[in-house]
């Protein structure tokens, strides 16, 4: 899962395996280790009782909670992402293959890029 924070927005991009895991198991999580045992954890959780996509930060944890039906509809379609606007803009997207990756590992388990093979 890739995390991007810019201004007052947060974007998470998920691989094919992570999208499947979120749909089937209800949670996907990553973390960043800092010195002295400090850690930033970011997690997406699917909740059948939630009505809207929600983000919160607590004690070094970023938690995005998404309605379970929204996750299922997104995971089982060609829909690229889910988004919530408010004081914090939140985007959860499928990670597409980079057409010109700096590191080939960036394309491991990604979704096929719809622009691949097209002349721009």
Secondary structure, DSSP 8 states (H G I E B T S, - for coil): -EEEEETTEEEEEE-HHHHHHHHHHSEEEEEEE-GGG-EEEEEEEEETT--S-EEEEETTEEEEEEEHHHHHHHHTSS--EEEE-SSSEEEEEE-B--TT-SSGGGGTT-B--TTTT---
